[in-house]
């Protein structure tokens, strides 16, 4: 899934459900971290390690995305 800014129609984040790999938790990845999209294989390559995803702030899609969460996400990936 993805999160789009409804003022400029820019996709800001990919919503990644980690499945059984991480107990189905969801995380957000900034589209700035995308290095490649392979349409044929239906894969998105990012410059984030598995460990970074595993330890990243969990995303709860039942709550609105707010500035505090976005800051925690930005802080996490800038220091990870």
PDB file of N, CA, C and O in Angstrom:
ATOM      1  N   UNK A   1       0.854  -1.165   0.000  1.00  0.00           N
ATOM      2  CA  UNK A   1       0.000   0.000   0.000  1.00  0.00           C
ATOM      3  C   UNK A   1       0.903   1.232   0.000  1.00  0.00           C
ATOM      4  O   UNK A   1       2.127   1.105   0.019  1.00  0.00           O
ATOM      5  N   UNK A   2       0.320   2.388  -0.020  1.00  0.00           N
ATOM      6  CA  UNK A   2       1.109   3.613  -0.004  1.00  0.00           C
ATOM      7  C   UNK A   2       0.321   4.730   0.667  1.00  0.00           C
ATOM      8  O   UNK A   2      -0.897   4.644   0.823  1.00  0.00           O
ATOM      9  N   UNK A   3       1.035   5.774   1.060  1.00  0.00           N
ATOM     10  CA  UNK A   3       0.424   6.967   1.637  1.00  0.00           C
ATOM     11  C   UNK A   3       0.777   8.132   0.735  1.00  0.00           C
ATOM     12  O   UNK A   3       1.942   8.377   0.419  1.00  0.00           O
ATOM     13  N   UNK A   4      -0.264   8.842   0.334  1.00  0.00           N
ATOM     14  CA  UNK A   4      -0.107   9.931  -0.625  1.00  0.00           C
ATOM     15  C   UNK A   4      -0.486  11.250   0.028  1.00  0.00           C
ATOM     16  O   UNK A   4      -1.441  11.322   0.802  1.00  0.00           O
ATOM     17  N   UNK A   5       0.269  12.288  -0.291  1.00  0.00           N
ATOM     18  CA  UNK A   5      -0.067  13.638   0.140  1.00  0.00           C
ATOM     19  C   UNK A   5      -1.203  14.118  -0.761  1.00  0.00           C
ATOM     20  O   UNK A   5      -1.036  14.236  -1.974  1.00  0.00           O
ATOM     21  N   UNK A   6      -2.351  14.391  -0.159  1.00  0.00           N
ATOM     22  CA  UNK A   6      -3.510  14.738  -0.996  1.00  0.00           C
ATOM     23  C   UNK A   6      -3.512  16.185  -1.483  1.00  0.00           C
ATOM     24  O   UNK A   6      -4.438  16.597  -2.181  1.00  0.00           O
ATOM     25  N   UNK A   7      -2.493  16.957  -1.127  1.00  0.00           N
ATOM     26  CA  UNK A   7      -2.407  18.318  -1.666  1.00  0.00           C
ATOM     27  C   UNK A   7      -1.607  18.363  -2.954  1.00  0.00           C
ATOM     28  O   UNK A   7      -1.912  19.152  -3.848  1.00  0.00           O
ATOM     29  N   UNK A   8      -0.579  17.516  -3.056  1.00  0.00           N
ATOM     30  CA  UNK A   8       0.253  17.540  -4.268  1.00  0.00           C
ATOM     31  C   UNK A   8       0.276  16.194  -5.005  1.00  0.00           C
ATOM     32  O   UNK A   8       0.954  16.060  -6.023  1.00  0.00           O
ATOM     33  N   UNK A   9      -0.450  15.214  -4.504  1.00  0.00           N
ATOM     34  CA  UNK A   9      -0.575  13.881  -5.100  1.00  0.00           C
ATOM     35  C   UNK A   9       0.747  13.128  -5.187  1.00  0.00           C
ATOM     36  O   UNK A   9       0.934  12.279  -6.058  1.00  0.00           O
ATOM     37  N   UNK A  10       1.648  13.446  -4.286  1.00  0.00           N
ATOM     38  CA  UNK A  10       2.950  12.776  -4.231  1.00  0.00           C
ATOM     39  C   UNK A  10       2.860  11.591  -3.266  1.00  0.00           C
ATOM     40  O   UNK A  10       2.347  11.724  -2.155  1.00  0.00           O
ATOM     41  N   UNK A  11       3.359  10.445  -3.695  1.00  0.00           N
ATOM     42  CA  UNK A  11       3.427   9.283  -2.807  1.00  0.00           C
ATOM     43  C   UNK A  11       4.625   9.482  -1.883  1.00  0.00           C
ATOM     44  O   UNK A  11       5.764   9.582  -2.339  1.00  0.00           O
ATOM     45  N   UNK A  12       4.353   9.538  -0.576  1.00  0.00           N
ATOM     46  CA  UNK A  12       5.405   9.784   0.404  1.00  0.00           C
ATOM     47  C   UNK A  12       5.966   8.510   1.021  1.00  0.00           C
ATOM     48  O   UNK A  12       7.166   8.416   1.280  1.00  0.00           O
ATOM     49  N   UNK A  13       5.099   7.531   1.253  1.00  0.00           N
ATOM     50  CA  UNK A  13       5.521   6.317   1.960  1.00  0.00           C
ATOM     51  C   UNK A  13       4.922   5.078   1.323  1.00  0.00           C
ATOM     52  O   UNK A  13       3.823   5.104   0.770  1.00  0.00           O
ATOM     53  N   UNK A  14       5.678   3.990   1.416  1.00  0.00           N
ATOM     54  CA  UNK A  14       5.160   2.665   1.124  1.00  0.00           C
ATOM     55  C   UNK A  14       4.769   2.040   2.457  1.00  0.00           C
ATOM     56  O   UNK A  14       5.523   2.128   3.426  1.00  0.00           O
ATOM     57  N   UNK A  15       3.614   1.417   2.515  1.00  0.00           N
ATOM     58  CA  UNK A  15       3.198   0.681   3.704  1.00  0.00           C
ATOM     59  C   UNK A  15       3.599  -0.764   3.455  1.00  0.00           C
ATOM     60  O   UNK A  15       3.134  -1.393   2.504  1.00  0.00           O
ATOM     61  N   UNK A  16       4.465  -1.286   4.317  1.00  0.00           N
ATOM     62  CA  UNK A  16       4.985  -2.637   4.139  1.00  0.00           C
ATOM     63  C   UNK A  16       4.475  -3.511   5.270  1.00  0.00           C
ATOM     64  O   UNK A  16       4.753  -3.260   6.442  1.00  0.00           O
ATOM     65  N   UNK A  17       3.724  -4.544   4.901  1.00  0.00           N
ATOM     66  CA  UNK A  17       3.294  -5.518   5.898  1.00  0.00           C
ATOM     67  C   UNK A  17       4.298  -6.659   5.858  1.00  0.00           C
ATOM     68  O   UNK A  17       4.481  -7.312   4.830  1.00  0.00           O
ATOM     69  N   UNK A  18       4.941  -6.883   6.991  1.00  0.00           N
ATOM     70  CA  UNK A  18       6.062  -7.827   7.038  1.00  0.00           C
ATOM     71  C   UNK A  18       5.636  -9.287   7.072  1.00  0.00           C
ATOM     72  O   UNK A  18       6.491 -10.172   7.048  1.00  0.00           O
ATOM     73  N   UNK A  19       4.354  -9.557   7.125  1.00  0.00           N
ATOM     74  CA  UNK A  19       3.873 -10.932   7.091  1.00  0.00           C
ATOM     75  C   UNK A  19       4.385 -11.753   8.258  1.00  0.00           C
ATOM     76  O   UNK A  19       4.676 -11.212   9.325  1.00  0.00           O
ATOM     77  N   UNK A  20       4.494 -13.036   8.061  1.00  0.00           N
ATOM     78  CA  UNK A  20       4.923 -13.918   9.151  1.00  0.00           C
ATOM     79  C   UNK A  20       6.363 -13.645   9.572  1.00  0.00           C
ATOM     80  O   UNK A  20       6.791 -14.051  10.652  1.00  0.00           O
ATOM     81  N   UNK A  21       7.093 -12.964   8.722  1.00  0.00           N
ATOM     82  CA  UNK A  21       8.489 -12.634   9.010  1.00  0.00           C
ATOM     83  C   UNK A  21       8.612 -11.826  10.299  1.00  0.00           C
ATOM     84  O   UNK A  21       9.525 -12.070  11.088  1.00  0.00           O
ATOM     85  N   UNK A  22       7.704 -10.862  10.529  1.00  0.00           N
ATOM     86  CA  UNK A  22       7.735 -10.033  11.740  1.00  0.00           C
ATOM     87  C   UNK A  22       6.349  -9.932  12.366  1.00  0.00           C
ATOM     88  O   UNK A  22       5.909  -8.839  12.724  1.00  0.00           O
ATOM     89  N   UNK A  23       5.671 -11.042  12.498  1.00  0.00           N
ATOM     90  CA  UNK A  23       4.355 -11.079  13.128  1.00  0.00           C
ATOM     91  C   UNK A  23       3.366 -10.116  12.488  1.00  0.00           C
ATOM     92  O   UNK A  23       2.549  -9.506  13.179  1.00  0.00           O
ATOM     93  N   UNK A  24       3.439  -9.983  11.201  1.00  0.00           N
ATOM     94  CA  UNK A  24       2.513  -9.153  10.413  1.00  0.00           C
ATOM     95  C   UNK A  24       2.499  -7.678  10.803  1.00  0.00           C
ATOM     96  O   UNK A  24       1.523  -6.978  10.532  1.00  0.00           O
ATOM     97  N   UNK A  25       3.552  -7.205  11.425  1.00  0.00           N
ATOM     98  CA  UNK A  25       3.587  -5.774  11.751  1.00  0.00           C
ATOM     99  C   UNK A  25       3.775  -4.974  10.474  1.00  0.00           C
ATOM    100  O   UNK A  25       4.313  -5.465   9.481  1.00  0.00           O
ATOM    101  N   UNK A  26       3.315  -3.723  10.525  1.00  0.00           N
ATOM    102  CA  UNK A  26       3.420  -2.838   9.373  1.00  0.00           C
ATOM    103  C   UNK A  26       4.415  -1.734   9.679  1.00  0.00           C
ATOM    104  O   UNK A  26       4.492  -1.238  10.803  1.00  0.00           O
ATOM    105  N   UNK A  27       5.168  -1.364   8.670  1.00  0.00           N
ATOM    106  CA  UNK A  27       6.113  -0.257   8.785  1.00  0.00           C
ATOM    107  C   UNK A  27       5.969   0.626   7.556  1.00  0.00           C
ATOM    108  O   UNK A  27       5.472   0.195   6.515  1.00  0.00           O
ATOM    109  N   UNK A  28       6.411   1.864   7.697  1.00  0.00           N
ATOM    110  CA  UNK A  28       6.418   2.779   6.559  1.00  0.00           C
ATOM    111  C   UNK A  28       7.842   2.946   6.073  1.00  0.00           C
ATOM    112  O   UNK A  28       8.771   3.065   6.873  1.00  0.00           O
ATOM    113  N   UNK A  29       8.010   2.955   4.771  1.00  0.00           N
ATOM    114  CA  UNK A  29       9.299   3.238   4.157  1.00  0.00           C
ATOM    115  C   UNK A  29       9.120   4.438   3.251  1.00  0.00           C
ATOM    116  O   UNK A  29       8.208   4.475   2.426  1.00  0.00           O
ATOM    117  N   UNK A  30       9.984   5.410   3.406  1.00  0.00           N
ATOM    118  CA  UNK A  30       9.922   6.601   2.567  1.00  0.00           C
ATOM    119  C   UNK A  30      10.224   6.224   1.121  1.00  0.00           C
ATOM    120  O   UNK A  30      11.077   5.378   0.852  1.00  0.00           O
ATOM    121  N   UNK A  31       9.522   6.855   0.207  1.00  0.00           N
ATOM    122  CA  UNK A  31       9.793   6.592  -1.206  1.00  0.00           C
ATOM    123  C   UNK A  31      11.183   7.080  -1.596  1.00  0.00           C
ATOM    124  O   UNK A  31      11.698   6.692  -2.644  1.00  0.00           O
ATOM    125  N   UNK A  32      11.794   7.917  -0.777  1.00  0.00           N
ATOM    126  CA  UNK A  32      13.167   8.362  -1.037  1.00  0.00           C
ATOM    127  C   UNK A  32      14.154   7.211  -0.917  1.00  0.00           C
ATOM    128  O   UNK A  32      15.273   7.298  -1.423  1.00  0.00           O
ATOM    129  N   UNK A  33      13.752   6.137  -0.257  1.00  0.00           N
ATOM    130  CA  UNK A  33      14.620   4.979  -0.083  1.00  0.00           C
ATOM    131  C   UNK A  33      14.507   3.963  -1.207  1.00  0.00           C
ATOM    132  O   UNK A  33      15.204   2.949  -1.191  1.00  0.00           O
ATOM    133  N   UNK A  34      13.644   4.216  -2.181  1.00  0.00           N
ATOM    134  CA  UNK A  34      13.505   3.295  -3.311  1.00  0.00           C
ATOM    135  C   UNK A  34      14.684   3.496  -4.257  1.00  0.00           C
ATOM    136  O   UNK A  34      14.979   4.614  -4.679  1.00  0.00           O
ATOM    137  N   UNK A  35      15.348   2.395  -4.578  1.00  0.00           N
ATOM    138  CA  UNK A  35      16.449   2.461  -5.532  1.00  0.00           C
ATOM    139  C   UNK A  35      16.066   1.868  -6.882  1.00  0.00           C
ATOM    140  O   UNK A  35      16.665   2.195  -7.906  1.00  0.00           O
ATOM    141  N   UNK A  36      15.056   0.988  -6.876  1.00  0.00           N
ATOM    142  CA  UNK A  36      14.650   0.351  -8.132  1.00  0.00           C
ATOM    143  C   UNK A  36      13.240  -0.221  -7.988  1.00  0.00           C
ATOM    144  O   UNK A  36      12.853  -0.705  -6.925  1.00  0.00           O
ATOM    145  N   UNK A  37      12.495  -0.153  -9.068  1.00  0.00           N
ATOM    146  CA  UNK A  37      11.194  -0.820  -9.148  1.00  0.00           C
ATOM    147  C   UNK A  37      11.283  -1.781 -10.326  1.00  0.00           C
ATOM    148  O   UNK A  37      11.565  -1.378 -11.455  1.00  0.00           O
ATOM    149  N   UNK A  38      11.039  -3.050 -10.046  1.00  0.00           N
ATOM    150  CA  UNK A  38      11.072  -4.065 -11.088  1.00  0.00           C
ATOM    151  C   UNK A  38       9.634  -4.490 -11.351  1.00  0.00           C
ATOM    152  O   UNK A  38       9.075  -5.313 -10.626  1.00  0.00           O
ATOM    153  N   UNK A  39       9.044  -3.921 -12.395  1.00  0.00           N
ATOM    154  CA  UNK A  39       7.642  -4.183 -12.701  1.00  0.00           C
ATOM    155  C   UNK A  39       7.421  -5.633 -13.103  1.00  0.00           C
ATOM    156  O   UNK A  39       6.390  -6.216 -12.768  1.00  0.00           O
ATOM    157  N   UNK A  40       8.367  -6.217 -13.811  1.00  0.00           N
ATOM    158  CA  UNK A  40       8.223  -7.598 -14.276  1.00  0.00           C
ATOM    159  C   UNK A  40       8.132  -8.567 -13.097  1.00  0.00           C
ATOM    160  O   UNK A  40       7.296  -9.471 -13.093  1.00  0.00           O
ATOM    161  N   UNK A  41       8.994  -8.374 -12.099  1.00  0.00           N
ATOM    162  CA  UNK A  41       9.015  -9.260 -10.929  1.00  0.00           C
ATOM    163  C   UNK A  41       8.127  -8.771  -9.797  1.00  0.00           C
ATOM    164  O   UNK A  41       8.000  -9.439  -8.771  1.00  0.00           O
ATOM    165  N   UNK A  42       7.499  -7.587  -9.983  1.00  0.00           N
ATOM    166  CA  UNK A  42       6.634  -6.981  -8.967  1.00  0.00           C
ATOM    167  C   UNK A  42       7.379  -6.788  -7.646  1.00  0.00           C
ATOM    168  O   UNK A  42       6.875  -7.131  -6.577  1.00  0.00           O
ATOM    169  N   UNK A  43       8.587  -6.231  -7.743  1.00  0.00           N
ATOM    170  CA  UNK A  43       9.392  -5.990  -6.542  1.00  0.00           C
ATOM    171  C   UNK A  43       9.861  -4.538  -6.497  1.00  0.00           C
ATOM    172  O   UNK A  43      10.033  -3.879  -7.522  1.00  0.00           O
ATOM    173  N   UNK A  44      10.058  -4.074  -5.278  1.00  0.00           N
ATOM    174  CA  UNK A  44      10.608  -2.751  -5.042  1.00  0.00           C
ATOM    175  C   UNK A  44      11.886  -2.951  -4.231  1.00  0.00           C
ATOM    176  O   UNK A  44      11.871  -3.592  -3.180  1.00  0.00           O
ATOM    177  N   UNK A  45      12.982  -2.401  -4.725  1.00  0.00           N
ATOM    178  CA  UNK A  45      14.272  -2.511  -4.048  1.00  0.00           C
ATOM    179  C   UNK A  45      14.516  -1.206  -3.300  1.00  0.00           C
ATOM    180  O   UNK A  45      14.371  -0.121  -3.862  1.00  0.00           O
ATOM    181  N   UNK A  46      14.888  -1.323  -2.024  1.00  0.00           N
ATOM    182  CA  UNK A  46      15.147  -0.139  -1.200  1.00  0.00           C
ATOM    183  C   UNK A  46      16.552  -0.225  -0.618  1.00  0.00           C
ATOM    184  O   UNK A  46      17.156  -1.297  -0.569  1.00  0.00           O
ATOM    185  N   UNK A  47      17.056   0.918  -0.180  1.00  0.00           N
ATOM    186  CA  UNK A  47      18.405   0.955   0.392  1.00  0.00           C
ATOM    187  C   UNK A  47      18.344   0.913   1.922  1.00  0.00           C
ATOM    188  O   UNK A  47      19.056   1.648   2.606  1.00  0.00           O
ATOM    189  N   UNK A  48      17.489   0.045   2.436  1.00  0.00           N
ATOM    190  CA  UNK A  48      17.306  -0.140   3.874  1.00  0.00           C
ATOM    191  C   UNK A  48      17.536  -1.610   4.176  1.00  0.00           C
ATOM    192  O   UNK A  48      17.041  -2.480   3.459  1.00  0.00           O
ATOM    193  N   UNK A  49      18.275  -1.886   5.223  1.00  0.00           N
ATOM    194  CA  UNK A  49      18.579  -3.276   5.559  1.00  0.00           C
ATOM    195  C   UNK A  49      17.389  -3.960   6.236  1.00  0.00           C
ATOM    196  O   UNK A  49      16.473  -3.306   6.735  1.00  0.00           O
ATOM    197  N   UNK A  50      17.428  -5.267   6.240  1.00  0.00           N
ATOM    198  CA  UNK A  50      16.410  -6.060   6.919  1.00  0.00           C
ATOM    199  C   UNK A  50      16.355  -5.692   8.398  1.00  0.00           C
ATOM    200  O   UNK A  50      15.271  -5.578   8.970  1.00  0.00           O
ATOM    201  N   UNK A  51      17.509  -5.506   9.014  1.00  0.00           N
ATOM    202  CA  UNK A  51      17.564  -5.133  10.433  1.00  0.00           C
ATOM    203  C   UNK A  51      16.905  -3.780  10.675  1.00  0.00           C
ATOM    204  O   UNK A  51      16.199  -3.604  11.668  1.00  0.00           O
ATOM    205  N   UNK A  52      17.127  -2.829   9.779  1.00  0.00           N
ATOM    206  CA  UNK A  52      16.506  -1.517   9.933  1.00  0.00           C
ATOM    207  C   UNK A  52      14.987  -1.623   9.873  1.00  0.00           C
ATOM    208  O   UNK A  52      14.288  -0.975  10.651  1.00  0.00           O
ATOM    209  N   UNK A  53      14.482  -2.426   8.968  1.00  0.00           N
ATOM    210  CA  UNK A  53      13.034  -2.618   8.876  1.00  0.00           C
ATOM    211  C   UNK A  53      12.529  -3.291  10.145  1.00  0.00           C
ATOM    212  O   UNK A  53      11.515  -2.882  10.711  1.00  0.00           O
ATOM    213  N   UNK A  54      13.232  -4.315  10.585  1.00  0.00           N
ATOM    214  CA  UNK A  54      12.831  -5.063  11.776  1.00  0.00           C
ATOM    215  C   UNK A  54      12.723  -4.153  12.994  1.00  0.00           C
ATOM    216  O   UNK A  54      11.804  -4.313  13.797  1.00  0.00           O
ATOM    217  N   UNK A  55      13.634  -3.210  13.147  1.00  0.00           N
ATOM    218  CA  UNK A  55      13.677  -2.352  14.324  1.00  0.00           C
ATOM    219  C   UNK A  55      12.987  -1.007  14.136  1.00  0.00           C
ATOM    220  O   UNK A  55      13.007  -0.174  15.042  1.00  0.00           O
ATOM    221  N   UNK A  56      12.389  -0.785  12.994  1.00  0.00           N
ATOM    222  CA  UNK A  56      11.776   0.511  12.700  1.00  0.00           C
ATOM    223  C   UNK A  56      10.487   0.716  13.496  1.00  0.00           C
ATOM    224  O   UNK A  56       9.892  -0.245  13.983  1.00  0.00           O
ATOM    225  N   UNK A  57      10.060   1.979  13.625  1.00  0.00           N
ATOM    226  CA  UNK A  57       8.803   2.253  14.331  1.00  0.00           C
ATOM    227  C   UNK A  57       7.631   1.573  13.623  1.00  0.00           C
ATOM    228  O   UNK A  57       7.490   1.669  12.404  1.00  0.00           O
ATOM    229  N   UNK A  58       6.809   0.899  14.387  1.00  0.00           N
ATOM    230  CA  UNK A  58       5.646   0.217  13.807  1.00  0.00           C
ATOM    231  C   UNK A  58       4.601   1.238  13.380  1.00  0.00           C
ATOM    232  O   UNK A  58       4.413   2.271  14.022  1.00  0.00           O
ATOM    233  N   UNK A  59       3.933   0.924  12.288  1.00  0.00           N
ATOM    234  CA  UNK A  59       2.875   1.783  11.773  1.00  0.00           C
ATOM    235  C   UNK A  59       1.522   1.178  12.110  1.00  0.00           C
ATOM    236  O   UNK A  59       1.279  -0.002  11.860  1.00  0.00           O
ATOM    237  N   UNK A  60       0.647   1.993  12.677  1.00  0.00           N
ATOM    238  CA  UNK A  60      -0.715   1.565  13.007  1.00  0.00           C
ATOM    239  C   UNK A  60      -1.666   2.294  12.067  1.00  0.00           C
ATOM    240  O   UNK A  60      -1.909   3.491  12.220  1.00  0.00           O
ATOM    241  N   UNK A  61      -2.201   1.565  11.096  1.00  0.00           N
ATOM    242  CA  UNK A  61      -3.049   2.212  10.089  1.00  0.00           C
ATOM    243  C   UNK A  61      -4.430   2.595  10.614  1.00  0.00           C
ATOM    244  O   UNK A  61      -5.226   3.182   9.880  1.00  0.00           O
ATOM    245  N   UNK A  62      -4.724   2.275  11.862  1.00  0.00           N
ATOM    246  CA  UNK A  62      -5.993   2.707  12.437  1.00  0.00           C
ATOM    247  C   UNK A  62      -5.897   4.125  12.999  1.00  0.00           C
ATOM    248  O   UNK A  62      -6.900   4.721  13.390  1.00  0.00           O
ATOM    249  N   UNK A  63      -4.672   4.653  13.034  1.00  0.00           N
ATOM    250  CA  UNK A  63      -4.447   6.008  13.535  1.00  0.00           C
ATOM    251  C   UNK A  63      -3.992   6.900  12.379  1.00  0.00           C
ATOM    252  O   UNK A  63      -3.293   6.444  11.473  1.00  0.00           O
ATOM    253  N   UNK A  64      -4.394   8.178  12.416  1.00  0.00           N
ATOM    254  CA  UNK A  64      -3.922   9.074  11.351  1.00  0.00           C
ATOM    255  C   UNK A  64      -2.415   9.291  11.447  1.00  0.00           C
ATOM    256  O   UNK A  64      -1.845   9.302  12.538  1.00  0.00           O
ATOM    257  N   UNK A  65      -1.795   9.458  10.314  1.00  0.00           N
ATOM    258  CA  UNK A  65      -0.369   9.746  10.260  1.00  0.00           C
ATOM    259  C   UNK A  65      -0.175  11.175  10.758  1.00  0.00           C
ATOM    260  O   UNK A  65      -0.745  12.111  10.197  1.00  0.00           O
ATOM    261  N   UNK A  66       0.623  11.346  11.803  1.00  0.00           N
ATOM    262  CA  UNK A  66       0.805  12.685  12.357  1.00  0.00           C
ATOM    263  C   UNK A  66       2.277  13.090  12.317  1.00  0.00           C
ATOM    264  O   UNK A  66       3.151  12.276  12.018  1.00  0.00           O
ATOM    265  N   UNK A  67       2.531  14.352  12.621  1.00  0.00           N
ATOM    266  CA  UNK A  67       3.894  14.887  12.566  1.00  0.00           C
ATOM    267  C   UNK A  67       4.826  14.178  13.537  1.00  0.00           C
ATOM    268  O   UNK A  67       6.001  13.982  13.226  1.00  0.00           O
ATOM    269  N   UNK A  68       4.331  13.792  14.699  1.00  0.00           N
ATOM    270  CA  UNK A  68       5.166  13.116  15.696  1.00  0.00           C
ATOM    271  C   UNK A  68       5.675  11.776  15.157  1.00  0.00           C
ATOM    272  O   UNK A  68       6.853  11.451  15.303  1.00  0.00           O
ATOM    273  N   UNK A  69       4.780  10.999  14.534  1.00  0.00           N
ATOM    274  CA  UNK A  69       5.201   9.715  13.973  1.00  0.00           C
ATOM    275  C   UNK A  69       6.179   9.936  12.824  1.00  0.00           C
ATOM    276  O   UNK A  69       7.191   9.241  12.731  1.00  0.00           O
ATOM    277  N   UNK A  70       5.887  10.892  11.953  1.00  0.00           N
ATOM    278  CA  UNK A  70       6.786  11.167  10.827  1.00  0.00           C
ATOM    279  C   UNK A  70       8.164  11.587  11.318  1.00  0.00           C
ATOM    280  O   UNK A  70       9.176  11.209  10.728  1.00  0.00           O
ATOM    281  N   UNK A  71       8.212  12.367  12.395  1.00  0.00           N
ATOM    282  CA  UNK A  71       9.505  12.781  12.964  1.00  0.00           C
ATOM    283  C   UNK A  71      10.244  11.576  13.526  1.00  0.00           C
ATOM    284  O   UNK A  71      11.449  11.437  13.319  1.00  0.00           O
ATOM    285  N   UNK A  72       9.532  10.701  14.237  1.00  0.00           N
ATOM    286  CA  UNK A  72      10.195   9.510  14.796  1.00  0.00           C
ATOM    287  C   UNK A  72      10.736   8.628  13.682  1.00  0.00           C
ATOM    288  O   UNK A  72      11.814   8.047  13.812  1.00  0.00           O
ATOM    289  N   UNK A  73       9.996   8.529  12.595  1.00  0.00           N
ATOM    290  CA  UNK A  73      10.440   7.742  11.444  1.00  0.00           C
ATOM    291  C   UNK A  73      11.680   8.364  10.804  1.00  0.00           C
ATOM    292  O   UNK A  73      12.650   7.668  10.504  1.00  0.00           O
ATOM    293  N   UNK A  74      11.639   9.658  10.602  1.00  0.00           N
ATOM    294  CA  UNK A  74      12.775  10.371  10.018  1.00  0.00           C
ATOM    295  C   UNK A  74      14.010  10.267  10.910  1.00  0.00           C
ATOM    296  O   UNK A  74      15.112  10.007  10.427  1.00  0.00           O
ATOM    297  N   UNK A  75      13.821  10.468  12.200  1.00  0.00           N
ATOM    298  CA  UNK A  75      14.931  10.363  13.154  1.00  0.00           C
ATOM    299  C   UNK A  75      15.520   8.959  13.142  1.00  0.00           C
ATOM    300  O   UNK A  75      16.740   8.794  13.141  1.00  0.00           O
ATOM    301  N   UNK A  76      14.655   7.948  13.132  1.00  0.00           N
ATOM    302  CA  UNK A  76      15.126   6.563  13.150  1.00  0.00           C
ATOM    303  C   UNK A  76      15.986   6.270  11.934  1.00  0.00           C
ATOM    304  O   UNK A  76      17.102   5.772  12.084  1.00  0.00           O
ATOM    305  N   UNK A  77      15.502   6.563  10.738  1.00  0.00           N
ATOM    306  CA  UNK A  77      16.250   6.217   9.528  1.00  0.00           C
ATOM    307  C   UNK A  77      17.473   7.100   9.314  1.00  0.00           C
ATOM    308  O   UNK A  77      18.413   6.690   8.633  1.00  0.00           O
ATOM    309  N   UNK A  78      17.480   8.298   9.881  1.00  0.00           N
ATOM    310  CA  UNK A  78      18.681   9.143   9.731  1.00  0.00           C
ATOM    311  C   UNK A  78      19.793   8.694  10.681  1.00  0.00           C
ATOM    312  O   UNK A  78      20.962   9.013  10.462  1.00  0.00           O
ATOM    313  N   UNK A  79      19.429   7.951  11.741  1.00  0.00           N
ATOM    314  CA  UNK A  79      20.435   7.471  12.687  1.00  0.00           C
ATOM    315  C   UNK A  79      20.700   5.982  12.582  1.00  0.00           C
ATOM    316  O   UNK A  79      21.619   5.470  13.220  1.00  0.00           O
ATOM    317  N   UNK A  80      19.920   5.291  11.796  1.00  0.00           N
ATOM    318  CA  UNK A  80      20.070   3.825  11.707  1.00  0.00           C
ATOM    319  C   UNK A  80      21.242   3.453  10.828  1.00  0.00           C
ATOM    320  O   UNK A  80      21.519   2.269  10.638  1.00  0.00           O
TER     321      UNK A  80
END
